[in-house]
Amino acid sequence: MSGDRFEVAEGGHHSKFVRVSNAKGESTQVLALTQNAVDAIHAIKASSDEVPDDAGLRISAEATEAEESSLHLAIVPAPAESDVVVEAEGEQIFLGPEVAGFLEDKVLDAQMDEGRVNFAIAPQAAGEDNRPAF
């Protein structure tokens, strides 16, 4: 993905679509984030003095005992070498290569409640609000 450029484009009034543009000018949608998701990432990072400013939310696959995979979300100081790195409103999201394709037509939302953050990932629906139900 060397030479690829990442940018955030407006996706309606509630979400930001992260797009990958290559040197040829071809653009692919990677992930949509709601403003709540961007705000939650910022709040998590700001809540700890130990988290570096350039840390980001890493989304990767985690194997389970039932030979299935689940998504793992964590604030990490830096991306893994093979991660796809995207930025939305100053916050970095690191996508493990095993989940980048899966997330290309999804929206990440967050709900903050009493100091806890719940993230939700749902399919994007063209022309709709794009906000997952919790």
CYANA upper distance limits for C-alpha pairs under 8 A (distance plus 0.5 A):
  1 MET  CA     22 ASN  CA      8.32
  3 GLY  CA     22 ASN  CA      6.85
  3 GLY  CA     23 ALA  CA      6.53
  4 ASP  CA     20 VAL  CA      6.94
  4 ASP  CA     21 SER  CA      6.04
  4 ASP  CA     22 ASN  CA      4.81
  4 ASP  CA     23 ALA  CA      6.74
  5 ARG  CA     20 VAL  CA      6.19
  5 ARG  CA     21 SER  CA      5.47
  5 ARG  CA     22 ASN  CA      6.60
  5 ARG  CA     23 ALA  CA      8.38
  6 PHE  CA     18 VAL  CA      7.39
  6 PHE  CA     19 ARG  CA      6.13
  6 PHE  CA     20 VAL  CA      5.15
  6 PHE  CA     21 SER  CA      6.63
  6 PHE  CA     86 VAL  CA      6.37
  6 PHE  CA     87 GLU  CA      7.61
  7 GLU  CA     18 VAL  CA      6.34
  7 GLU  CA     19 ARG  CA      5.97
  7 GLU  CA     20 VAL  CA      7.24
  7 GLU  CA     21 SER  CA      8.32
  7 GLU  CA     86 VAL  CA      8.06
  7 GLU  CA     87 GLU  CA      7.59
  7 GLU  CA     88 ALA  CA      8.17
  8 VAL  CA     16 LYS  CA      6.63
  8 VAL  CA     17 PHE  CA      6.11
  8 VAL  CA     18 VAL  CA      5.16
  8 VAL  CA     19 ARG  CA      6.71
  8 VAL  CA     87 GLU  CA      7.83
  8 VAL  CA     88 ALA  CA      6.49
  8 VAL  CA     89 GLU  CA      8.40
  9 ALA  CA     16 LYS  CA      6.31
  9 ALA  CA     17 PHE  CA      5.78
  9 ALA  CA     18 VAL  CA      6.99
  9 ALA  CA     19 ARG  CA      7.77
 10 GLU  CA     15 SER  CA      7.25
 10 GLU  CA     16 LYS  CA      5.52
 10 GLU  CA     17 PHE  CA      6.75
 11 GLY  CA     15 SER  CA      5.70
 11 GLY  CA     16 LYS  CA      5.64
 11 GLY  CA     17 PHE  CA      6.15
 11 GLY  CA     32 ALA  CA      8.20
 12 GLY  CA     16 LYS  CA      8.14
 12 GLY  CA    129 ASP  CA      8.07
 13 HIS  CA    129 ASP  CA      8.29
 14 HIS  CA     34 THR  CA      6.04
 14 HIS  CA     35 GLN  CA      6.88
 14 HIS  CA    129 ASP  CA      7.12
 14 HIS  CA    130 ASN  CA      7.73
 14 HIS  CA    131 ARG  CA      8.06
 15 SER  CA     32 ALA  CA      6.58
 15 SER  CA     33 LEU  CA      5.78
 15 SER  CA     34 THR  CA      4.58
 15 SER  CA     35 GLN  CA      6.68
 15 SER  CA    107 VAL  CA      8.33
 15 SER  CA    130 ASN  CA      7.54
 16 LYS  CA     32 ALA  CA      5.71
 16 LYS  CA     33 LEU  CA      5.58
 16 LYS  CA     34 THR  CA      6.56
 16 LYS  CA     35 GLN  CA      7.90
 16 LYS  CA     88 ALA  CA      7.99
 17 PHE  CA     29 GLN  CA      7.29
 17 PHE  CA     30 VAL  CA      7.85
 17 PHE  CA     31 LEU  CA      6.25
 17 PHE  CA     32 ALA  CA      4.50
 17 PHE  CA     33 LEU  CA      6.84
 18 VAL  CA     29 GLN  CA      6.56
 18 VAL  CA     30 VAL  CA      6.00
 18 VAL  CA     31 LEU  CA      5.67
 18 VAL  CA     32 ALA  CA      6.23
 18 VAL  CA     33 LEU  CA      8.14
 18 VAL  CA     86 VAL  CA      7.50
 18 VAL  CA     87 GLU  CA      8.06
 18 VAL  CA     88 ALA  CA      7.64
 19 ARG  CA     27 SER  CA      6.88
 19 ARG  CA     28 THR  CA      5.97
 19 ARG  CA     29 GLN  CA      4.85
 19 ARG  CA     30 VAL  CA      5.86
 19 ARG  CA     31 LEU  CA      7.75
 20 VAL  CA     27 SER  CA      5.99
 20 VAL  CA     28 THR  CA      5.68
 20 VAL  CA     29 GLN  CA      6.80
 20 VAL  CA     30 VAL  CA      7.09
 21 SER  CA     25 GLY  CA      6.24
 21 SER  CA     26 GLU  CA      5.95
 21 SER  CA     27 SER  CA      4.79
 21 SER  CA     28 THR  CA      6.97
 22 ASN  CA     26 GLU  CA      6.10
 22 ASN  CA     27 SER  CA      7.17
 29 GLN  CA    104 GLU  CA      6.30
 29 GLN  CA    105 ASP  CA      7.70
 30 VAL  CA    100 ALA  CA      7.46
 30 VAL  CA    101 GLY  CA      7.97
 30 VAL  CA    103 LEU  CA      6.90
 30 VAL  CA    104 GLU  CA      4.44
 30 VAL  CA    105 ASP  CA      7.32
 31 LEU  CA    103 LEU  CA      6.26
 31 LEU  CA    104 GLU  CA      5.47
 31 LEU  CA    105 ASP  CA      6.76
 31 LEU  CA    106 LYS  CA      6.15
 31 LEU  CA    107 VAL  CA      6.48
 31 LEU  CA    108 LEU  CA      7.96
 32 ALA  CA    105 ASP  CA      8.25
 32 ALA  CA    106 LYS  CA      6.74
 32 ALA  CA    107 VAL  CA      4.90
 32 ALA  CA    108 LEU  CA      6.63
 32 ALA  CA    124 GLN  CA      8.31
 33 LEU  CA     37 ALA  CA      6.45
 33 LEU  CA     38 VAL  CA      7.31
 33 LEU  CA     88 ALA  CA      8.36
 33 LEU  CA    107 VAL  CA      6.00
 33 LEU  CA    108 LEU  CA      5.28
 33 LEU  CA    109 ASP  CA      6.65
 34 THR  CA     38 VAL  CA      7.14
 34 THR  CA    107 VAL  CA      7.71
 34 THR  CA    108 LEU  CA      6.82
 34 THR  CA    109 ASP  CA      5.74
 34 THR  CA    110 ALA  CA      8.13
 34 THR  CA    131 ARG  CA      7.82
 35 GLN  CA     39 ASP  CA      6.57
 35 GLN  CA    109 ASP  CA      8.25
 36 ASN  CA     40 ALA  CA      6.49
 36 ASN  CA    109 ASP  CA      6.58
 36 ASN  CA    110 ALA  CA      5.85
 36 ASN  CA    111 GLN  CA      7.27
 37 ALA  CA     41 ILE  CA      6.76
 37 ALA  CA    108 LEU  CA      6.87
 37 ALA  CA    109 ASP  CA      5.29
 37 ALA  CA    110 ALA  CA      5.12
 37 ALA  CA    111 GLN  CA      8.20
 37 ALA  CA    119 PHE  CA      7.89
 38 VAL  CA     42 HIS  CA      6.83
 38 VAL  CA     88 ALA  CA      7.56
 38 VAL  CA     89 GLU  CA      7.74
 38 VAL  CA     91 GLU  CA      7.29
 39 ASP  CA     43 ALA  CA      6.59
 40 ALA  CA     44 ILE  CA      6.61
 40 ALA  CA    110 ALA  CA      6.98
 40 ALA  CA    111 GLN  CA      8.19
 40 ALA  CA    112 MET  CA      7.52
 40 ALA  CA    117 VAL  CA      7.37
 41 ILE  CA     45 LYS  CA      6.79
 41 ILE  CA     56 GLY  CA      8.20
 41 ILE  CA     57 LEU  CA      7.35
 41 ILE  CA     91 GLU  CA      7.61
 42 HIS  CA     46 ALA  CA      6.56
 42 HIS  CA     91 GLU  CA      7.35
 43 ALA  CA     47 SER  CA      6.60
 44 ILE  CA     48 SER  CA      7.81
 45 LYS  CA     51 VAL  CA      6.46
 45 LYS  CA     52 PRO  CA      8.34
 45 LYS  CA     53 ASP  CA      8.02
 45 LYS  CA     55 ALA  CA      8.13
 45 LYS  CA     75 ILE  CA      8.06
 46 ALA  CA     51 VAL  CA      8.25
 51 VAL  CA     55 ALA  CA      7.08
 51 VAL  CA     76 VAL  CA      8.48
 51 VAL  CA     77 PRO  CA      7.33
 52 PRO  CA     77 PRO  CA      6.71
 54 ASP  CA     77 PRO  CA      7.36
 54 ASP  CA     78 ALA  CA      7.95
 54 ASP  CA     91 GLU  CA      8.50
 54 ASP  CA     92 GLN  CA      7.96
 55 ALA  CA     75 ILE  CA      7.22
 55 ALA  CA     76 VAL  CA      6.09
 55 ALA  CA     77 PRO  CA      4.65
 55 ALA  CA     78 ALA  CA      6.19
 55 ALA  CA     92 GLN  CA      7.54
 56 GLY  CA     75 ILE  CA      5.99
 56 GLY  CA     76 VAL  CA      6.20
 56 GLY  CA     77 PRO  CA      7.00
 56 GLY  CA     78 ALA  CA      7.34
 56 GLY  CA     79 PRO  CA      8.19
 56 GLY  CA     91 GLU  CA      6.99
 56 GLY  CA     92 GLN  CA      5.11
 56 GLY  CA     93 ILE  CA      5.85
 56 GLY  CA     94 PHE  CA      7.04
 57 LEU  CA     73 LEU  CA      7.13
 57 LEU  CA     74 ALA  CA      6.09
 57 LEU  CA     75 ILE  CA      5.02
 57 LEU  CA     76 VAL  CA      6.84
 57 LEU  CA     92 GLN  CA      6.95
 57 LEU  CA     93 ILE  CA      5.31
 57 LEU  CA     94 PHE  CA      6.47
 58 ARG  CA     72 HIS  CA      8.32
 58 ARG  CA     73 LEU  CA      6.10
 58 ARG  CA     74 ALA  CA      5.87
 58 ARG  CA     75 ILE  CA      6.60
 58 ARG  CA     76 VAL  CA      6.96
 58 ARG  CA     79 PRO  CA      7.70
 58 ARG  CA     93 ILE  CA      6.30
 58 ARG  CA     94 PHE  CA      4.90
 58 ARG  CA     95 LEU  CA      6.35
 58 ARG  CA     96 GLY  CA      7.76
 59 ILE  CA     71 LEU  CA      7.11
 59 ILE  CA     72 HIS  CA      6.15
 59 ILE  CA     73 LEU  CA      5.20
 59 ILE  CA     74 ALA  CA      7.38
 59 ILE  CA     93 ILE  CA      8.01
 59 ILE  CA     94 PHE  CA      6.70
 59 ILE  CA     95 LEU  CA      5.58
 59 ILE  CA     96 GLY  CA      6.59
 59 ILE  CA     99 VAL  CA      7.94
 60 SER  CA     71 LEU  CA      6.19
 60 SER  CA     72 HIS  CA      5.75
 60 SER  CA     73 LEU  CA      7.20
 60 SER  CA     95 LEU  CA      6.74
 60 SER  CA     96 GLY  CA      5.22
 60 SER  CA     97 PRO  CA      8.31
 60 SER  CA     98 GLU  CA      7.48
 60 SER  CA     99 VAL  CA      6.53
 61 ALA  CA     69 SER  CA      6.45
 61 ALA  CA     70 SER  CA      6.12
 61 ALA  CA     71 LEU  CA      5.21
 61 ALA  CA     72 HIS  CA      6.31
 61 ALA  CA     96 GLY  CA      7.80
 61 ALA  CA     98 GLU  CA      7.15
 61 ALA  CA     99 VAL  CA      6.91
 62 GLU  CA     69 SER  CA      5.86
 62 GLU  CA     70 SER  CA      5.76
 62 GLU  CA     71 LEU  CA      6.46
 62 GLU  CA     72 HIS  CA      6.48
 63 ALA  CA     67 GLU  CA      6.97
 63 ALA  CA     68 GLU  CA      6.36
 63 ALA  CA     69 SER  CA      5.00
 63 ALA  CA     70 SER  CA      6.94
 64 THR  CA     68 GLU  CA      5.90
 64 THR  CA     69 SER  CA      6.22
 64 THR  CA     70 SER  CA      7.44
 79 PRO  CA     83 ASP  CA      6.42
 79 PRO  CA     85 VAL  CA      7.70
 79 PRO  CA     94 PHE  CA      6.20
 80 ALA  CA     94 PHE  CA      8.44
 80 ALA  CA     96 GLY  CA      8.20
 82 SER  CA     96 GLY  CA      7.48
 82 SER  CA     97 PRO  CA      6.91
 83 ASP  CA     94 PHE  CA      6.28
 83 ASP  CA     95 LEU  CA      5.79
 83 ASP  CA     96 GLY  CA      5.20
 83 ASP  CA     97 PRO  CA      6.12
 84 VAL  CA     94 PHE  CA      6.24
 84 VAL  CA     95 LEU  CA      5.50
 84 VAL  CA     96 GLY  CA      6.96
 84 VAL  CA     97 PRO  CA      7.04
 84 VAL  CA    100 ALA  CA      7.68
 85 VAL  CA     92 GLN  CA      7.34
 85 VAL  CA     93 ILE  CA      6.44
 85 VAL  CA     94 PHE  CA      5.21
 85 VAL  CA     95 LEU  CA      6.86
 86 VAL  CA     92 GLN  CA      6.26
 86 VAL  CA     93 ILE  CA      5.81
 86 VAL  CA     94 PHE  CA      6.99
 86 VAL  CA     95 LEU  CA      8.41
 87 GLU  CA     91 GLU  CA      6.00
 87 GLU  CA     92 GLN  CA      4.94
 87 GLU  CA     93 ILE  CA      6.55
 88 ALA  CA     92 GLN  CA      6.96
 88 ALA  CA     93 ILE  CA      8.24
 95 LEU  CA     99 VAL  CA      6.98
 95 LEU  CA    100 ALA  CA      6.12
 96 GLY  CA    100 ALA  CA      6.74
 97 PRO  CA    101 GLY  CA      8.15
 98 GLU  CA    102 PHE  CA      8.38
 99 VAL  CA    103 LEU  CA      6.64
100 ALA  CA    104 GLU  CA      6.87
102 PHE  CA    106 LYS  CA      8.29
103 LEU  CA    107 VAL  CA      8.24
105 ASP  CA    123 PRO  CA      6.53
105 ASP  CA    124 GLN  CA      6.24
106 LYS  CA    121 ILE  CA      6.90
106 LYS  CA    122 ALA  CA      5.93
106 LYS  CA    123 PRO  CA      4.87
106 LYS  CA    124 GLN  CA      5.54
107 VAL  CA    121 ILE  CA      6.09
107 VAL  CA    122 ALA  CA      5.97
107 VAL  CA    123 PRO  CA      6.62
107 VAL  CA    124 GLN  CA      6.19
107 VAL  CA    130 ASN  CA      7.17
107 VAL  CA    131 ARG  CA      8.01
107 VAL  CA    132 PRO  CA      8.25
108 LEU  CA    119 PHE  CA      7.44
108 LEU  CA    120 ALA  CA      6.34
108 LEU  CA    121 ILE  CA      5.21
108 LEU  CA    122 ALA  CA      7.36
108 LEU  CA    132 PRO  CA      8.49
109 ASP  CA    119 PHE  CA      6.22
109 ASP  CA    120 ALA  CA      5.77
109 ASP  CA    121 ILE  CA      6.93
109 ASP  CA    131 ARG  CA      7.02
109 ASP  CA    132 PRO  CA      7.10
110 ALA  CA    117 VAL  CA      7.05
110 ALA  CA    118 ASN  CA      6.01
110 ALA  CA    119 PHE  CA      4.82
110 ALA  CA    120 ALA  CA      6.57
111 GLN  CA    117 VAL  CA      6.21
111 GLN  CA    118 ASN  CA      5.75
111 GLN  CA    119 PHE  CA      7.02
111 GLN  CA    134 PHE  CA      8.43
112 MET  CA    116 ARG  CA      6.13
112 MET  CA    117 VAL  CA      5.01
112 MET  CA    118 ASN  CA      6.95
113 ASP  CA    117 VAL  CA      6.91
120 ALA  CA    132 PRO  CA      6.91
120 ALA  CA    133 ALA  CA      8.31
120 ALA  CA    134 PHE  CA      7.38
121 ILE  CA    132 PRO  CA      7.32
122 ALA  CA    130 ASN  CA      8.49
122 ALA  CA    131 ARG  CA      8.37
122 ALA  CA    132 PRO  CA      6.11
123 PRO  CA    130 ASN  CA      8.33
124 GLN  CA    130 ASN  CA      6.17
125 ALA  CA    129 ASP  CA      8.18
125 ALA  CA    130 ASN  CA      6.54
